[in-house]
Structures are given as C-alpha cells and as structure tokens.
Amino acid sequence: MSNEDITLTAGDAEATVSPGNGGRISGLRVGGVELLRQGAKFGCFPMVPWCGRIRDGRFLDGAAVRQMPLNSPPHAIHGTARDGAWRTARATADEAVITYDLVEPWPHPARVTQAFALTGDGLTVTMSVETYGESFPAQIGWHPWFNRNLGDGGEDVRVDFRPAWQEERGEDHLPTGRRLDPGPGPWDDCFGMPEGVDVTLTWPGRLELKVASREQWVVVYDEQEAAVCVEPQTGPPNGLNTHPRLVTPIEPLEATTTWSWRRL
C-alpha cells in the first residue's frame, strides 16, 4: 500500500497519520480544534530505535561500539525512523497500522510497527521493534508537540504530573545518573514515574488531556513558546548506554501510549 496520509475519525475526533513523513501523527483535532503544533517537523513523531540524545552518537552493542550520525552535535538525537518513509499495512475508519524497516545507519535489520486506534475520547498508539536477525539494544518513545494555546483567547496549557524523581541533567544535556527531587519548570528534563507515565495537560475551560503509558520514563520539554512536549519512552536519554532494552528474535520491544481527553 502507499504512504499517503491517513485520516482516522471517531465521534468528533479526527487524527491524521503521515506514513510518508516519518510515521508521525501530523494532526489531532477534537471538535475541530487542532491540538498538535502544525509543520513538517512537528505533530507527534516516533522516537525509535532510540529516544533523546546518545552521547557523542556512540553506543555499546554487545562488544561493538556503534556510531550514529551526529544530527544534533555533539550527539545523535531521536532515532532514525522519523526521517524515513513508512508504509501503510492496513487502515480502516478509526484504526491504522504502518511499518518501517530500519536501514543504514542503524546496524541491524529490523521492522518497526505502529498501530493507531482512535475513539471519540482517546487515541492509543502501540509501537514495536522486531529483529530480522541478531539481538540489539533499542528504545521506543513518542515526541508530541501539543499546542500551548488553542486560540480564541483562551489560557495557555497547564502541565500537571507527580514524578518520583527528576534525572539530573548535565551540561551536555544528558542525565548524569543522579536522581533529584523534581524541580519547577521550564523543563527539558527526564522524569521517573515507576507506576507508569501519567501527565495531565489542561487548557482551562477548554479541554483536559491525559498522556499515559505503562513505561516509567517521560521527558517534558516546555522551553518553546508555541508548544509543550510530553514524551513517554522506554528509557531515559542515552538509555542505549545506561538502560539498554534488548530486542531479541523471540521477544520484540513493545510500548503503548494513550491520550485521553474530555471537554471542560
């Protein structure tokens, strides 16, 4: 099948999935109001096969040291799949499945699958990585850009969450390994939520949206004027080195995030 945009609808919700632009969710409208920042680099893109930055673009893969392109010098950031064209495996009115085969510079042949399911009050996305051969370390995450303001003179979004800790951020923007008591924003920081990611975005008087995942790590980035990012992921930045999760021939790596909303 092609990699043209897919529009999912359920109730008064409409989501646009763009396989051809990195497998991202390029739009999410509730009652006609766009929740995601618009633009080719925005929406919500998949972070795979790693999340956030890898220090100096290098990670240990068994006994081998692998080098990824430094697309955010001096680091490599957000994986390779957001730069590729995904393919549509199937699509219905309210569900879609898209796939992407990992290729160079990633050293291992593997398939990434994203499945999207839209309801009138929520969107669930599941992503998996399956190897065609050897085992390797990987990460899965999502990088949504939620509009800070929904227009019509309303208030800016509020971000509420109760993390167990905040990863100390070094001068190189990577976690040092120390865990701190969570501090006030603005943030470009990774937090630990051992009971699962649970973050509430509230546009006062308009909409409440919860970002949830069984994963235990979330990066919150709210240093840009236009948008706020809440990024569930299977490990912290530089996690290929510090918290590797293995994809094996008998066990893929899989993660799910759900966004659920209600009118206020």
C-alpha positions as CSV (number, residue, x, y, z in Angstrom):
1,M,0.0,0.0,0.0
2,S,1.0,3.6,-0.4
3,N,2.4,6.0,2.2
4,E,-0.2,8.7,1.7
5,D,-1.7,10.4,4.7
6,I,-4.4,8.5,6.6
7,T,-7.3,10.3,8.3
8,L,-9.0,8.5,11.2
9,T,-12.3,9.6,12.6
10,A,-14.4,8.7,15.6
11,G,-17.1,10.9,17.1
12,D,-15.9,14.5,16.8
13,A,-12.2,13.4,16.9
14,E,-10.0,13.3,13.8
15,A,-6.4,12.2,13.6
16,T,-4.1,12.4,10.6
17,V,-1.3,9.9,10.3
18,S,1.5,10.6,7.9
19,P,3.5,7.5,7.0
20,G,5.4,9.3,4.3
21,N,6.7,12.0,6.8
22,G,8.4,9.8,9.4
23,G,5.3,7.9,10.6
24,R,4.2,10.8,12.6
25,I,0.7,11.9,13.8
26,S,0.5,15.2,11.9
27,G,-2.8,16.3,13.3
28,L,-5.3,15.6,16.1
29,R,-8.5,17.6,16.1
30,V,-11.2,17.5,18.8
31,G,-14.4,19.3,17.9
32,G,-12.5,20.9,15.0
33,V,-9.7,22.3,17.3
34,E,-6.2,21.3,16.4
35,L,-4.2,20.0,19.5
36,L,-0.8,19.4,17.8
37,R,1.6,22.0,16.5
38,Q,1.5,22.1,12.8
39,G,4.5,21.8,10.5
40,A,6.6,19.2,8.8
41,K,8.8,18.6,11.8
42,F,6.1,18.7,14.4
43,G,2.8,16.8,15.2
44,C,3.9,13.7,17.1
45,F,6.9,11.7,15.7
46,P,8.1,8.3,16.8
47,M,11.5,8.1,18.6
48,V,13.0,4.8,17.5
49,P,15.4,2.9,17.7
50,W,16.4,5.4,20.4
51,C,15.0,8.3,22.4
52,G,16.5,11.6,23.0
53,R,20.3,12.0,22.7
54,I,23.0,9.4,22.5
55,R,26.2,10.8,24.0
56,D,28.6,11.5,21.1
57,G,26.3,9.3,18.9
58,R,28.1,6.2,20.2
59,F,26.6,3.2,22.0
60,L,27.8,-0.3,23.0
61,D,26.1,-3.1,21.0
62,G,27.4,-6.3,22.5
63,A,31.2,-6.0,22.1
64,A,30.9,-3.5,19.2
65,V,30.9,0.3,19.5
66,R,28.4,1.7,17.1
67,Q,28.5,5.3,15.7
68,M,25.3,7.1,14.7
69,P,25.3,10.4,12.7
70,L,25.6,13.5,14.9
71,N,22.3,15.1,13.9
72,S,22.3,17.3,17.0
73,P,26.1,17.8,17.5
74,P,27.8,16.6,19.6
75,H,25.1,14.0,19.9
76,A,22.7,11.8,17.9
77,I,19.1,12.5,18.7
78,H,15.6,10.9,18.4
79,G,16.4,7.8,16.3
80,T,16.2,7.4,12.5
81,A,12.6,6.3,11.8
82,R,11.3,9.9,12.0
83,D,13.4,10.7,8.9
84,G,12.1,7.7,6.8
85,A,9.0,6.9,4.8
86,W,6.8,4.4,6.5
87,R,4.3,2.1,4.6
88,T,0.6,1.6,5.4
89,A,-0.1,-2.0,6.2
90,R,-3.8,-1.5,6.8
91,A,-6.3,1.3,7.5
92,T,-10.0,1.5,8.5
93,A,-12.2,4.4,9.5
94,D,-10.7,4.6,13.0
95,E,-7.6,2.3,13.0
96,A,-4.3,2.1,11.1
97,V,-1.1,0.1,11.1
98,I,2.1,1.4,9.5
99,T,5.5,-0.2,9.3
100,Y,9.1,0.9,8.7
101,D,12.2,-1.2,8.1
102,L,15.3,0.0,9.9
103,V,18.2,0.6,7.5
104,E,21.6,2.1,7.5
105,P,23.0,3.8,9.5
106,W,21.2,1.5,12.0
107,P,23.4,-1.6,12.0
108,H,20.6,-4.3,12.4
109,P,17.8,-5.1,10.0
110,A,14.6,-4.8,11.9
111,R,10.9,-3.8,11.4
112,V,9.1,-1.1,13.4
113,T,5.3,-1.2,13.5
114,Q,3.0,1.5,14.8
115,A,-0.7,0.8,15.4
116,F,-3.2,3.6,15.9
117,A,-6.7,3.3,17.4
118,L,-8.9,6.4,17.7
119,T,-12.1,6.7,19.7
120,G,-14.3,9.7,20.4
121,D,-12.3,10.4,23.6
122,G,-8.9,8.9,23.1
123,L,-6.1,7.8,20.9
124,T,-4.0,4.7,21.6
125,V,-0.7,4.1,19.8
126,T,1.4,0.9,20.1
127,M,4.9,0.6,18.7
128,S,7.1,-2.5,18.4
129,V,10.5,-3.3,17.1
130,E,11.2,-6.8,15.8
131,T,14.6,-8.0,14.7
132,Y,15.2,-9.9,11.4
133,G,18.4,-11.4,12.9
134,E,20.6,-10.7,15.9
135,S,19.6,-9.2,19.2
136,F,20.3,-5.5,19.8
137,P,19.6,-2.7,22.2
138,A,16.8,-0.3,21.3
139,Q,14.3,2.3,22.7
140,I,10.8,3.3,21.8
141,G,9.2,6.7,22.5
142,W,6.9,9.4,21.2
143,H,7.6,13.1,20.8
144,P,4.2,15.0,20.6
145,W,4.2,18.8,20.2
146,F,0.9,19.9,21.9
147,N,-0.1,23.5,21.2
148,R,0.5,25.7,24.2
149,N,-2.6,27.7,23.3
150,L,-5.7,26.5,21.5
151,G,-6.6,30.1,20.3
152,D,-9.9,32.0,20.8
153,G,-8.2,34.0,23.6
154,G,-8.1,31.0,26.0
155,E,-5.4,30.5,28.6
156,D,-2.2,28.6,28.0
157,V,-2.0,24.9,28.8
158,R,-1.1,23.7,32.3
159,V,1.1,20.6,32.8
160,D,0.5,18.5,36.0
161,F,2.3,15.4,37.0
162,R,3.8,13.7,40.1
163,P,7.1,12.1,39.2
164,A,9.1,10.1,41.7
165,W,12.3,11.8,40.6
166,Q,14.0,14.0,38.1
167,E,17.1,12.9,36.3
168,E,19.9,15.4,36.9
169,R,20.8,17.0,33.6
170,G,24.5,17.5,32.9
171,E,25.9,20.4,30.9
172,D,25.8,18.1,27.8
173,H,22.0,17.8,28.3
174,L,22.3,14.2,29.2
175,P,21.3,12.5,32.5
176,T,24.3,12.3,34.9
177,G,22.8,9.2,36.7
178,R,21.9,11.2,39.8
179,R,18.2,11.4,40.8
180,L,16.9,14.6,42.2
181,D,13.6,15.8,43.8
182,P,11.5,17.1,40.9
183,G,12.1,20.9,40.4
184,P,10.0,23.6,38.8
185,G,9.9,24.2,35.1
186,P,10.6,25.3,32.4
187,W,11.9,21.8,31.6
188,D,13.9,19.9,29.1
189,D,14.2,17.0,31.5
190,C,13.6,13.3,32.0
191,F,11.5,12.2,35.0
192,G,10.9,8.8,36.5
193,M,7.3,7.5,37.1
194,P,7.7,3.9,38.3
195,E,3.9,3.4,38.4
196,G,3.7,4.4,34.7
197,V,3.6,7.7,32.9
198,D,0.6,9.9,33.9
199,V,0.7,13.5,32.8
200,T,-2.3,15.8,32.6
201,L,-2.5,18.7,30.2
202,T,-5.2,21.2,30.9
203,W,-6.3,24.1,28.6
204,P,-8.5,25.9,31.2
205,G,-12.2,26.0,30.2
206,R,-11.5,24.0,27.1
207,L,-10.0,20.6,27.3
208,E,-8.2,18.2,29.6
209,L,-5.9,15.6,28.0
210,K,-4.1,12.8,29.8
211,V,-0.9,11.2,28.5
212,A,-0.5,7.7,29.9
213,S,1.8,4.8,29.4
214,R,2.9,1.7,31.3
215,E,6.5,2.8,30.6
216,Q,8.4,4.5,33.5
217,W,10.2,7.4,31.8
218,V,8.9,10.7,30.5
219,V,10.7,13.7,29.1
220,V,8.9,17.0,29.5
221,Y,10.0,19.9,27.2
222,D,8.3,23.2,27.5
223,E,11.0,25.7,26.6
224,Q,9.4,26.7,23.3
225,E,6.8,29.3,23.1
226,A,4.5,27.5,20.7
227,A,4.2,24.0,22.2
228,V,4.7,21.7,25.1
229,C,6.1,18.2,24.7
230,V,5.3,15.2,26.9
231,E,7.3,12.2,25.7
232,P,6.7,8.7,27.2
233,Q,9.7,6.4,26.5
234,T,11.1,3.0,27.4
235,G,14.2,4.5,28.9
236,P,16.0,7.8,29.6
237,P,18.1,9.8,27.1
238,N,21.4,8.0,26.4
239,G,19.5,4.9,27.5
240,L,21.1,2.7,24.8
241,N,24.2,3.0,27.0
242,T,22.7,3.3,30.5
243,H,19.4,1.3,30.4
244,P,19.5,-0.9,27.3
245,R,16.4,-2.8,26.4
246,L,17.1,-5.8,24.2
247,V,15.2,-6.7,21.1
248,T,15.7,-10.5,20.6
249,P,14.5,-13.0,18.0
250,I,11.9,-14.3,20.4
251,E,11.0,-11.0,22.2
252,P,10.3,-7.8,20.4
253,L,10.4,-4.5,22.2
254,E,6.9,-3.0,22.5
255,A,5.3,0.1,24.2
256,T,2.0,1.8,24.2
257,T,0.8,5.3,24.9
258,T,-2.8,6.5,25.3
259,W,-4.0,10.1,25.1
260,S,-7.5,10.5,26.6
261,W,-9.4,13.8,26.7
262,R,-12.5,15.4,28.0
263,R,-14.2,18.7,27.4
264,L,-14.2,21.2,30.3
